[in-house]
Amino acid sequence: MERVVRVLKENEIGRLAKTVVDEMDFPEYIVTCKGPFPTERVFKYDQYHLAEDYYNYLINDLYHEHNDVSKW
């Protein structure tokens, strides 16, 4: 079986991708954090909103940390 991956959002810090996991098109959403210690978190097909929230959390937190900008 071939896995199909579609990148939904990507920037220099992270990537949110949709991966088709079987022939019935049940996707999983994978949030990858790039960098010296890359991490990956997988969300089930009905958890897109959680994947997007996690992606946005990573991007905002790491962007502010990286650029030394106060979040407040």
MIVO-425175 format. One record per atom (N, C-alpha, C, O): residue in three letters; x, z, y; residue number from 0. Coordinates in pm, whole numbers, plus 50000, padded with zeros to 5 digits. Example, Ala and Ser with C-alpha at 12.3 -4.5 7.8 and 13.67 -1.06 7.14 Angstrom:
2
+-----+-------+-------+-------+-----+
|  aa |     u |     w |     v |   i |
+-----+-------+-------+-------+-----+
| ALA | 51319 | 50780 | 49431 |   0 |
| ALA | 51230 | 50780 | 49550 |   0 |
| ALA | 51320 | 50780 | 49670 |   0 |
| ALA | 51424 | 50846 | 49668 |   0 |
| SER | 51285 | 50708 | 49775 |   1 |
| SER | 51367 | 50714 | 49894 |   1 |
| SER | 51290 | 50787 | 50003 |   1 |
| SER | 51341 | 50804 | 50114 |   1 |
+-----+-------+-------+-------+-----+
//
This chain:
72
+-----+-------+-------+-------+-----+
|  aa |     u |     w |     v |   i |
+-----+-------+-------+-------+-----+
| MET | 50084 | 50000 | 49882 |   0 |
| MET | 50000 | 50000 | 50000 |   0 |
| MET | 50089 | 50000 | 50125 |   0 |
| MET | 50188 | 50073 | 50131 |   0 |
| GLU | 50052 | 49920 | 50220 |   1 |
| GLU | 50127 | 49911 | 50345 |   1 |
| GLU | 50063 | 50001 | 50450 |   1 |
| GLU | 49941 | 50001 | 50467 |   1 |
| ARG | 50145 | 50078 | 50520 |   2 |
| ARG | 50095 | 50163 | 50628 |   2 |
| ARG | 50103 | 50084 | 50758 |   2 |
| ARG | 50204 | 50021 | 50788 |   2 |
| VAL | 49997 | 50089 | 50835 |   3 |
| VAL | 49992 | 50024 | 50964 |   3 |
| VAL | 50002 | 50131 | 51071 |   3 |
| VAL | 49926 | 50228 | 51071 |   3 |
| VAL | 50095 | 50115 | 51163 |   4 |
| VAL | 50114 | 50212 | 51270 |   4 |
| VAL | 50090 | 50143 | 51403 |   4 |
| VAL | 50145 | 50036 | 51431 |   4 |
| ARG | 50007 | 50206 | 51486 |   5 |
| ARG | 49983 | 50154 | 51620 |   5 |
| ARG | 50017 | 50265 | 51719 |   5 |
| ARG | 49962 | 50375 | 51712 |   5 |
| VAL | 50107 | 50236 | 51812 |   6 |
| VAL | 50145 | 50334 | 51912 |   6 |
| VAL | 50039 | 50337 | 52020 |   6 |
| VAL | 50010 | 50235 | 52083 |   6 |
| LEU | 49981 | 50456 | 52042 |   7 |
| LEU | 49875 | 50470 | 52140 |   7 |
| LEU | 49932 | 50506 | 52277 |   7 |
| LEU | 49891 | 50448 | 52378 |   7 |
| LYS | 50025 | 50599 | 52282 |   8 |
| LYS | 50089 | 50641 | 52407 |   8 |
| LYS | 50234 | 50670 | 52376 |   8 |
| LYS | 50265 | 50728 | 52271 |   8 |
| GLU | 50322 | 50631 | 52466 |   9 |
| GLU | 50463 | 50661 | 52445 |   9 |
| GLU | 50533 | 50673 | 52579 |   9 |
| GLU | 50504 | 50599 | 52673 |   9 |
| ASN | 50624 | 50766 | 52587 |  10 |
| ASN | 50714 | 50777 | 52702 |  10 |
| ASN | 50847 | 50828 | 52651 |  10 |
| ASN | 50870 | 50833 | 52530 |  10 |
| GLU | 50938 | 50867 | 52742 |  11 |
| GLU | 51072 | 50906 | 52700 |  11 |
| GLU | 51076 | 51038 | 52625 |  11 |
| GLU | 51178 | 51069 | 52562 |  11 |
| ILE | 50969 | 51116 | 52629 |  12 |
| ILE | 50968 | 51247 | 52563 |  12 |
| ILE | 50893 | 51246 | 52430 |  12 |
| ILE | 50936 | 51311 | 52335 |  12 |
| GLY | 50783 | 51172 | 52423 |  13 |
| GLY | 50703 | 51177 | 52301 |  13 |
| GLY | 50627 | 51049 | 52274 |  13 |
| GLY | 50624 | 50958 | 52357 |  13 |
| ARG | 50566 | 51046 | 52156 |  14 |
| ARG | 50489 | 50929 | 52114 |  14 |
| ARG | 50366 | 50976 | 52038 |  14 |
| ARG | 50374 | 51067 | 51955 |  14 |
| LEU | 50252 | 50913 | 52065 |  15 |
| LEU | 50129 | 50939 | 51992 |  15 |
| LEU | 50094 | 50809 | 51919 |  15 |
| LEU | 50075 | 50706 | 51983 |  15 |
| ALA | 50086 | 50814 | 51787 |  16 |
| ALA | 50062 | 50695 | 51708 |  16 |
| ALA | 49946 | 50714 | 51612 |  16 |
| ALA | 49918 | 50826 | 51568 |  16 |
| LYS | 49878 | 50605 | 51582 |  17 |
| LYS | 49772 | 50604 | 51482 |  17 |
| LYS | 49828 | 50535 | 51358 |  17 |
| LYS | 49883 | 50425 | 51367 |  17 |
| THR | 49816 | 50600 | 51243 |  18 |
| THR | 49864 | 50544 | 51117 |  18 |
| THR | 49746 | 50529 | 51022 |  18 |
| THR | 49674 | 50625 | 50996 |  18 |
| VAL | 49727 | 50410 | 50970 |  19 |
| VAL | 49623 | 50389 | 50869 |  19 |
| VAL | 49679 | 50435 | 50736 |  19 |
| VAL | 49783 | 50387 | 50691 |  19 |
| VAL | 49609 | 50529 | 50671 |  20 |
| VAL | 49663 | 50589 | 50550 |  20 |
| VAL | 49608 | 50530 | 50421 |  20 |
| VAL | 49662 | 50556 | 50314 |  20 |
| ASP | 49502 | 50453 | 50428 |  21 |
| ASP | 49452 | 50386 | 50307 |  21 |
| ASP | 49367 | 50266 | 50345 |  21 |
| ASP | 49343 | 50238 | 50463 |  21 |
| GLU | 49321 | 50195 | 50243 |  22 |
| GLU | 49246 | 50071 | 50265 |  22 |
| GLU | 49109 | 50093 | 50329 |  22 |
| GLU | 49047 | 49997 | 50375 |  22 |
| MET | 49061 | 50217 | 50334 |  23 |
| MET | 48932 | 50246 | 50397 |  23 |
| MET | 48948 | 50270 | 50547 |  23 |
| MET | 48850 | 50302 | 50614 |  23 |
| ASP | 49069 | 50256 | 50599 |  24 |
| ASP | 49099 | 50272 | 50741 |  24 |
| ASP | 49070 | 50414 | 50790 |  24 |
| ASP | 49012 | 50433 | 50897 |  24 |
| PHE | 49112 | 50514 | 50711 |  25 |
| PHE | 49106 | 50651 | 50756 |  25 |
| PHE | 49241 | 50682 | 50820 |  25 |
| PHE | 49340 | 50701 | 50750 |  25 |
| PRO | 49245 | 50687 | 50953 |  26 |
| PRO | 49375 | 50705 | 51017 |  26 |
| PRO | 49416 | 50852 | 51024 |  26 |
| PRO | 49334 | 50943 | 51012 |  26 |
| GLU | 49541 | 50870 | 51044 |  27 |
| GLU | 49591 | 50999 | 51085 |  27 |
| GLU | 49664 | 50974 | 51216 |  27 |
| GLU | 49715 | 50864 | 51240 |  27 |
| TYR | 49669 | 51075 | 51299 |  28 |
| TYR | 49735 | 51062 | 51428 |  28 |
| TYR | 49861 | 51145 | 51424 |  28 |
| TYR | 49858 | 51263 | 51391 |  28 |
| ILE | 49973 | 51084 | 51459 |  29 |
| ILE | 50102 | 51149 | 51451 |  29 |
| ILE | 50159 | 51162 | 51591 |  29 |
| ILE | 50174 | 51064 | 51664 |  29 |
| VAL | 50191 | 51285 | 51628 |  30 |
| VAL | 50255 | 51311 | 51757 |  30 |
| VAL | 50401 | 51342 | 51728 |  30 |
| VAL | 50433 | 51436 | 51655 |  30 |
| THR | 50490 | 51261 | 51785 |  31 |
| THR | 50633 | 51277 | 51765 |  31 |
| THR | 50697 | 51318 | 51896 |  31 |
| THR | 50674 | 51257 | 52000 |  31 |
| CYS | 50778 | 51421 | 51890 |  32 |
| CYS | 50855 | 51464 | 52006 |  32 |
| CYS | 50997 | 51414 | 51986 |  32 |
| CYS | 51063 | 51448 | 51888 |  32 |
| LYS | 51045 | 51333 | 52079 |  33 |
| LYS | 51179 | 51277 | 52069 |  33 |
| LYS | 51281 | 51376 | 52123 |  33 |
| LYS | 51244 | 51476 | 52184 |  33 |
| GLY | 51407 | 51347 | 52102 |  34 |
| GLY | 51512 | 51431 | 52158 |  34 |
| GLY | 51612 | 51472 | 52052 |  34 |
| GLY | 51613 | 51418 | 51942 |  34 |
| PRO | 51696 | 51569 | 52087 |  35 |
| PRO | 51800 | 51611 | 51993 |  35 |
| PRO | 51744 | 51680 | 51869 |  35 |
| PRO | 51808 | 51680 | 51764 |  35 |
| PHE | 51625 | 51740 | 51881 |  36 |
| PHE | 51560 | 51804 | 51767 |  36 |
| PHE | 51419 | 51747 | 51753 |  36 |
| PHE | 51321 | 51814 | 51786 |  36 |
| PRO | 51407 | 51624 | 51705 |  37 |
| PRO | 51275 | 51560 | 51697 |  37 |
| PRO | 51181 | 51633 | 51602 |  37 |
| PRO | 51222 | 51682 | 51496 |  37 |
| THR | 51055 | 51640 | 51641 |  38 |
| THR | 50953 | 51702 | 51558 |  38 |
| THR | 50837 | 51605 | 51542 |  38 |
| THR | 50822 | 51510 | 51619 |  38 |
| GLU | 50756 | 51630 | 51441 |  39 |
| GLU | 50641 | 51544 | 51414 |  39 |
| GLU | 50526 | 51632 | 51367 |  39 |
| GLU | 50544 | 51720 | 51283 |  39 |
| ARG | 50408 | 51607 | 51422 |  40 |
| ARG | 50289 | 51682 | 51382 |  40 |
| ARG | 50179 | 51582 | 51351 |  40 |
| ARG | 50153 | 51490 | 51429 |  40 |
| VAL | 50113 | 51600 | 51236 |  41 |
| VAL | 50011 | 51506 | 51188 |  41 |
| VAL | 49872 | 51567 | 51204 |  41 |
| VAL | 49850 | 51684 | 51170 |  41 |
| PHE | 49779 | 51486 | 51256 |  42 |
| PHE | 49640 | 51528 | 51273 |  42 |
| PHE | 49551 | 51436 | 51189 |  42 |
| PHE | 49581 | 51317 | 51176 |  42 |
| LYS | 49445 | 51490 | 51133 |  43 |
| LYS | 49353 | 51412 | 51050 |  43 |
| LYS | 49273 | 51313 | 51133 |  43 |
| LYS | 49274 | 51319 | 51256 |  43 |
| TYR | 49204 | 51222 | 51065 |  44 |
| TYR | 49133 | 51112 | 51131 |  44 |
| TYR | 49029 | 51157 | 51233 |  44 |
| TYR | 49001 | 51084 | 51328 |  44 |
| ASP | 48971 | 51275 | 51216 |  45 |
| ASP | 48867 | 51321 | 51309 |  45 |
| ASP | 48922 | 51417 | 51415 |  45 |
| ASP | 48845 | 51484 | 51483 |  45 |
| GLN | 49055 | 51423 | 51428 |  46 |
| GLN | 49117 | 51517 | 51522 |  46 |
| GLN | 49193 | 51447 | 51634 |  46 |
| GLN | 49293 | 51498 | 51683 |  46 |
| TYR | 49146 | 51330 | 51674 |  47 |
| TYR | 49216 | 51257 | 51779 |  47 |
| TYR | 49227 | 51340 | 51907 |  47 |
| TYR | 49332 | 51342 | 51971 |  47 |
| HIS | 49121 | 51409 | 51943 |  48 |
| HIS | 49123 | 51488 | 52066 |  48 |
| HIS | 49230 | 51598 | 52060 |  48 |
| HIS | 49293 | 51629 | 52161 |  48 |
| LEU | 49250 | 51657 | 51941 |  49 |
| LEU | 49354 | 51758 | 51926 |  49 |
| LEU | 49494 | 51696 | 51937 |  49 |
| LEU | 49584 | 51753 | 51997 |  49 |
| ALA | 49509 | 51577 | 51878 |  50 |
| ALA | 49637 | 51508 | 51886 |  50 |
| ALA | 49669 | 51472 | 52030 |  50 |
| ALA | 49783 | 51488 | 52075 |  50 |
| GLU | 49571 | 51423 | 52103 |  51 |
| GLU | 49593 | 51386 | 52243 |  51 |
| GLU | 49624 | 51509 | 52328 |  51 |
| GLU | 49711 | 51504 | 52415 |  51 |
| ASP | 49553 | 51619 | 52304 |  52 |
| ASP | 49580 | 51743 | 52377 |  52 |
| ASP | 49722 | 51792 | 52350 |  52 |
| ASP | 49792 | 51834 | 52442 |  52 |
| TYR | 49764 | 51787 | 52224 |  53 |
| TYR | 49898 | 51831 | 52188 |  53 |
| TYR | 50003 | 51741 | 52252 |  53 |
| TYR | 50104 | 51789 | 52304 |  53 |
| TYR | 49980 | 51611 | 52249 |  54 |
| TYR | 50071 | 51514 | 52311 |  54 |
| TYR | 50084 | 51545 | 52461 |  54 |
| TYR | 50196 | 51552 | 52513 |  54 |
| ASN | 49972 | 51563 | 52529 |  55 |
| ASN | 49975 | 51591 | 52672 |  55 |
| ASN | 50044 | 51724 | 52702 |  55 |
| ASN | 50117 | 51736 | 52800 |  55 |
| TYR | 50021 | 51823 | 52616 |  56 |
| TYR | 50088 | 51953 | 52631 |  56 |
| TYR | 50239 | 51936 | 52622 |  56 |
| TYR | 50313 | 51988 | 52705 |  56 |
| LEU | 50286 | 51863 | 52521 |  57 |
| LEU | 50430 | 51840 | 52505 |  57 |
| LEU | 50487 | 51768 | 52626 |  57 |
| LEU | 50590 | 51808 | 52680 |  57 |
| ILE | 50421 | 51662 | 52665 |  58 |
| ILE | 50473 | 51581 | 52775 |  58 |
| ILE | 50481 | 51663 | 52903 |  58 |
| ILE | 50583 | 51661 | 52972 |  58 |
| ASN | 50375 | 51735 | 52936 |  59 |
| ASN | 50374 | 51814 | 53059 |  59 |
| ASN | 50476 | 51927 | 53054 |  59 |
| ASN | 50552 | 51945 | 53150 |  59 |
| ASP | 50479 | 52002 | 52945 |  60 |
| ASP | 50572 | 52114 | 52935 |  60 |
| ASP | 50717 | 52067 | 52934 |  60 |
| ASP | 50799 | 52121 | 53008 |  60 |
| LEU | 50748 | 51968 | 52851 |  61 |
| LEU | 50886 | 51923 | 52841 |  61 |
| LEU | 50930 | 51848 | 52966 |  61 |
| LEU | 51047 | 51855 | 53004 |  61 |
| TYR | 50839 | 51776 | 53030 |  62 |
| TYR | 50873 | 51706 | 53154 |  62 |
| TYR | 50912 | 51806 | 53261 |  62 |
| TYR | 51013 | 51790 | 53329 |  62 |
| HIS | 50831 | 51910 | 53276 |  63 |
| HIS | 50859 | 52010 | 53378 |  63 |
| HIS | 50986 | 52087 | 53346 |  63 |
| HIS | 51065 | 52118 | 53435 |  63 |
| GLU | 51005 | 52118 | 53219 |  64 |
| GLU | 51126 | 52190 | 53178 |  64 |
| GLU | 51250 | 52104 | 53201 |  64 |
| GLU | 51352 | 52152 | 53251 |  64 |
| HIS | 51240 | 51976 | 53166 |  65 |
| HIS | 51351 | 51883 | 53178 |  65 |
| HIS | 51386 | 51857 | 53324 |  65 |
| HIS | 51504 | 51844 | 53358 |  65 |
| ASN | 51286 | 51848 | 53409 |  66 |
| ASN | 51309 | 51815 | 53550 |  66 |
| ASN | 51313 | 51937 | 53640 |  66 |
| ASN | 51319 | 51924 | 53763 |  66 |
| ASP | 51311 | 52056 | 53581 |  67 |
| ASP | 51321 | 52180 | 53656 |  67 |
| ASP | 51219 | 52188 | 53769 |  67 |
| ASP | 51251 | 52226 | 53882 |  67 |
| VAL | 51096 | 52151 | 53737 |  68 |
| VAL | 50987 | 52155 | 53834 |  68 |
| VAL | 50895 | 52270 | 53797 |  68 |
| VAL | 50857 | 52284 | 53681 |  68 |
| SER | 50860 | 52350 | 53892 |  69 |
| SER | 50771 | 52462 | 53867 |  69 |
| SER | 50632 | 52412 | 53829 |  69 |
| SER | 50580 | 52320 | 53892 |  69 |
| LYS | 50571 | 52474 | 53726 |  70 |
| LYS | 50436 | 52436 | 53684 |  70 |
| LYS | 50331 | 52504 | 53770 |  70 |
| LYS | 50213 | 52474 | 53757 |  70 |
| TRP | 50371 | 52594 | 53855 |  71 |
| TRP | 50272 | 52669 | 53931 |  71 |
| TRP | 50269 | 52623 | 54073 |  71 |
| TRP | 50192 | 52674 | 54153 |  71 |
+-----+-------+-------+-------+-----+
//
